[in-house]
Amino acid sequence: MSGPKTAMVLAAGLGVRMRPLTNDKPKALVAVAGKPLIDHALDRLVEAGVETAVVNVHAFADQLEAHLAKRAHPRILISDERDGALETGGGLKKAIPLLGESPVWVCNIDTIWIEHGASALAAVANTFDPERMDVCLLVAPTSESVGFHNTADGANTGDLFRDGDGRVRFKATGESAPDLYVGFHITKLEVVADGPEGPFGLLPIWRPLAAQGRIFGVASPGLWMHVGTPTGLEAAERIYASVAGGGGVKAERV
């Protein structure tokens, strides 16, 4: 598989919405189907050819580092945010000295999925073209996702639109979008290198780049689960149990 050999794994969140499960451990160590969330993410990255993963740590950092020390692959480097979590953009910027200069994978630890055939990360890697794009997002239709941006009636509201070439436009206030970002992407590090000092998110950086046609999105067949709350965890466990039992799987409201 083509694609970056280095990844940034964003694992420094407090996991507030996952409480009480995160009262005594980081969200990255909450397990789904017997496997901690961070290992779901790292295993996907290894399948995609990643050799080195930089993991940022904050809450219960010692626990997370001890867990990661047990892994043989990929090679793990720690970006220490014990003094204060830096959010997605700030965390990525702080880690640049560990990540190098080439484009990298970036992923959240609270998205897991069941693929329907082809590798989703291969689809992103094979699409990423640094001449035409600064960021390439893994996206999914709201109809095939569970637990993302749920409204009061259980609907997934979506994040973005894609044109025929895959260029992304993020939705405006009041819009309902058909696709959503599912937490994995390839990016050039220049995107955050000039970002502000301290904590900042990626979306304010992405919006102007999308307006310039520099952000693309790739969808791949599968069922996508966001495990950000105890309810989301329960839904993911039901889905995995259905797969193990030979039942069909489909998106459900959570």
C-alpha positions as CSV (number, residue, x, y, z in Angstrom):
1,M,0.0,0.0,0.0
2,S,1.3,3.5,-0.8
3,G,0.9,6.2,1.8
4,P,2.8,7.7,4.7
5,K,4.9,5.5,7.0
6,T,4.4,7.9,10.0
7,A,1.2,8.7,11.9
8,M,0.0,11.1,14.6
9,V,-2.5,9.4,17.0
10,L,-4.5,12.0,18.9
11,A,-5.0,10.4,22.3
12,A,-4.7,13.4,24.7
13,G,-8.4,14.1,25.1
14,L,-10.0,14.1,28.6
15,G,-12.8,11.8,27.6
16,V,-15.4,13.9,29.5
17,R,-18.4,12.5,27.6
18,M,-17.2,9.0,28.2
19,R,-17.5,9.3,32.0
20,P,-17.8,7.3,34.3
21,L,-15.7,4.9,32.1
22,T,-12.9,7.5,32.1
23,N,-12.9,8.3,35.8
24,D,-9.9,6.0,36.3
25,K,-8.3,5.6,32.8
26,P,-7.8,7.5,29.5
27,K,-10.5,7.2,26.8
28,A,-7.8,5.5,24.6
29,L,-7.9,2.5,27.0
30,V,-11.7,2.0,26.9
31,A,-12.2,-1.3,25.2
32,V,-14.6,-2.3,22.4
33,A,-14.9,-6.0,21.6
34,G,-12.1,-6.7,24.0
35,K,-9.6,-4.3,22.5
36,P,-8.7,-0.8,23.7
37,L,-9.7,2.0,21.3
38,I,-6.1,3.0,20.7
39,D,-5.2,-0.5,19.6
40,H,-8.1,-0.5,17.1
41,A,-6.5,2.7,15.6
42,L,-2.9,1.4,15.7
43,D,-3.8,-1.9,14.2
44,R,-5.5,-0.1,11.3
45,L,-2.4,2.1,10.8
46,V,-0.1,-1.0,10.8
47,E,-2.3,-2.5,8.1
48,A,-1.8,0.7,6.1
49,G,2.0,0.3,6.3
50,V,2.7,2.8,9.1
51,E,6.0,2.1,10.8
52,T,6.1,4.9,13.4
53,A,3.2,6.4,15.4
54,V,3.5,9.5,17.5
55,V,0.9,9.4,20.3
56,N,0.1,12.5,22.4
57,V,-0.7,11.9,26.0
58,H,-2.4,14.0,28.7
59,A,-5.0,12.4,31.1
60,F,-3.7,9.3,32.8
61,A,-0.6,9.6,30.7
62,D,1.4,7.0,32.7
63,Q,-1.2,4.4,32.1
64,L,-1.3,5.0,28.4
65,E,2.5,5.0,28.0
66,A,2.7,1.7,30.0
67,H,0.1,0.1,27.7
68,L,1.9,1.4,24.5
69,A,5.2,0.1,25.7
70,K,3.9,-3.5,25.3
71,R,3.3,-3.1,21.5
72,A,5.9,-4.3,19.1
73,H,4.4,-2.5,16.0
74,P,4.4,0.2,15.1
75,R,7.3,2.0,16.8
76,I,5.8,4.4,19.3
77,L,7.0,7.9,20.1
78,I,5.3,10.0,22.8
79,S,4.4,13.6,22.5
80,D,3.9,14.7,26.1
81,E,1.0,17.1,26.8
82,R,0.9,16.5,30.6
83,D,1.2,20.2,31.2
84,G,-1.9,20.9,29.1
85,A,-3.9,19.4,26.2
86,L,-3.4,21.2,23.0
87,E,-6.4,20.0,21.0
88,T,-6.2,18.5,17.5
89,G,-4.2,21.3,15.7
90,G,-2.0,22.3,18.6
91,G,-1.2,18.7,19.4
92,L,-0.2,18.0,15.8
93,K,1.9,21.2,15.7
94,K,3.8,20.3,18.9
95,A,4.6,16.8,17.4
96,I,6.2,18.1,14.2
97,P,9.8,17.6,15.4
98,L,8.9,13.9,16.0
99,L,6.9,13.5,12.7
100,G,9.4,14.8,10.2
101,E,8.7,16.8,7.1
102,S,6.6,14.5,4.8
103,P,2.8,14.1,4.9
104,V,1.5,11.9,7.7
105,W,-1.5,10.0,8.8
106,V,-3.5,11.7,11.6
107,C,-6.2,9.8,13.5
108,N,-8.6,10.1,16.4
109,I,-8.8,7.1,18.7
110,D,-12.6,7.0,19.0
111,T,-13.6,5.9,15.5
112,I,-13.8,2.2,14.7
113,W,-15.3,0.5,11.6
114,I,-16.2,-2.7,9.9
115,E,-15.0,-2.7,6.3
116,H,-17.1,-4.1,3.4
117,G,-14.4,-5.3,1.2
118,A,-11.6,-2.9,0.2
119,S,-9.3,-1.2,2.7
120,A,-10.6,2.3,3.6
121,L,-7.1,3.6,4.4
122,A,-5.8,2.2,1.1
123,A,-8.4,4.3,-0.6
124,V,-7.2,7.4,1.1
125,A,-3.6,6.7,0.5
126,N,-4.1,5.9,-3.1
127,T,-6.0,9.2,-3.6
128,F,-3.8,11.6,-1.8
129,D,-1.9,13.8,-4.3
130,P,0.3,16.4,-2.6
131,E,0.3,18.5,-5.8
132,R,-3.4,19.0,-5.7
133,M,-4.3,18.7,-2.0
134,D,-3.1,19.6,1.4
135,V,-5.4,17.2,3.3
136,C,-7.3,14.0,2.3
137,L,-10.0,13.0,4.6
138,L,-11.6,9.6,5.2
139,V,-15.3,10.3,5.0
140,A,-18.5,8.2,5.2
141,P,-22.2,8.8,4.4
142,T,-24.4,9.5,7.4
143,S,-26.5,6.5,6.5
144,E,-23.6,4.2,7.2
145,S,-22.4,5.7,10.5
146,V,-23.3,5.4,14.2
147,G,-22.8,7.9,16.9
148,F,-21.5,10.9,15.0
149,H,-23.0,14.4,15.7
150,N,-26.3,12.9,16.7
151,T,-29.3,15.2,17.0
152,A,-32.1,14.8,19.5
153,D,-34.0,12.4,17.2
154,G,-31.0,10.2,16.7
155,A,-30.1,11.4,13.2
156,N,-26.5,12.0,12.0
157,T,-26.2,15.5,10.7
158,G,-23.1,15.2,8.6
159,D,-20.1,17.6,8.2
160,L,-19.5,18.1,4.6
161,F,-20.2,17.9,0.9
162,R,-18.0,16.6,-1.9
163,D,-18.0,17.5,-5.5
164,G,-17.5,15.1,-8.4
165,D,-13.8,15.2,-8.0
166,G,-13.9,14.7,-4.2
167,R,-13.2,18.3,-3.2
168,V,-14.7,19.1,0.2
169,R,-17.0,21.9,1.2
170,F,-17.8,22.1,4.9
171,K,-21.4,22.8,5.7
172,A,-22.6,26.2,6.8
173,T,-24.8,26.9,9.8
174,G,-28.3,25.4,9.3
175,E,-27.2,23.1,6.5
176,S,-27.6,19.3,6.5
177,A,-24.7,17.5,4.9
178,P,-24.7,13.9,3.5
179,D,-21.1,13.0,4.5
180,L,-19.1,13.2,7.7
181,Y,-15.4,13.1,8.6
182,V,-14.7,9.8,10.5
183,G,-11.4,10.7,12.2
184,F,-8.6,9.5,9.8
185,H,-6.8,11.7,7.3
186,I,-3.5,12.3,5.5
187,T,-2.1,15.8,5.8
188,K,0.9,18.0,5.0
189,L,2.4,19.3,8.2
190,E,2.6,22.8,6.7
191,V,-1.1,23.0,7.4
192,V,-0.5,23.5,11.1
193,A,3.1,24.7,11.2
194,D,2.1,28.3,11.3
195,G,-0.8,27.8,13.7
196,P,-1.2,29.8,16.9
197,E,0.7,28.9,20.1
198,G,-1.2,26.8,22.5
199,P,-4.4,24.8,21.9
200,F,-6.3,25.1,18.6
201,G,-8.5,22.9,16.5
202,L,-8.1,21.7,12.9
203,L,-11.5,22.8,11.5
204,P,-10.6,26.6,11.6
205,I,-7.5,25.7,9.6
206,W,-9.4,23.4,7.2
207,R,-12.2,25.8,6.2
208,P,-10.1,28.3,4.2
209,L,-8.1,25.4,2.6
210,A,-11.4,23.8,1.6
211,A,-12.5,27.1,0.1
212,Q,-9.3,27.0,-2.0
213,G,-10.1,23.5,-3.2
214,R,-7.2,22.0,-1.3
215,I,-9.1,19.4,0.9
216,F,-10.5,16.2,-0.6
217,G,-12.6,13.4,0.8
218,V,-12.6,9.7,0.1
219,A,-15.4,7.3,1.0
220,S,-15.1,3.5,1.3
221,P,-17.7,0.8,1.9
222,G,-18.2,0.0,5.6
223,L,-20.0,0.7,8.8
224,W,-18.5,3.5,10.9
225,M,-18.8,3.9,14.6
226,H,-17.9,6.8,16.8
227,V,-17.3,5.7,20.4
228,G,-17.4,8.9,22.3
229,T,-20.0,8.1,25.0
230,P,-21.1,5.1,27.0
231,T,-24.2,4.9,24.7
232,G,-21.9,4.9,21.7
233,L,-19.8,2.1,23.2
234,E,-22.9,0.0,23.8
235,A,-24.0,0.4,20.2
236,A,-20.5,-0.6,19.0
237,E,-20.5,-3.6,21.2
238,R,-23.9,-4.7,19.8
239,I,-22.7,-4.3,16.3
240,Y,-19.6,-6.4,16.9
241,A,-21.6,-9.0,18.7
242,S,-23.9,-9.2,15.6
243,V,-20.9,-9.7,13.4
244,A,-19.5,-12.4,15.6
245,G,-22.9,-14.1,15.6
246,G,-23.2,-14.1,11.9
247,G,-26.0,-11.5,11.8
248,G,-26.2,-8.6,9.4
249,V,-24.9,-5.2,10.5
250,K,-26.4,-1.8,9.8
251,A,-26.3,1.7,11.2
252,E,-28.5,2.3,14.2
253,R,-29.6,5.3,16.2
254,V,-27.8,5.8,19.4
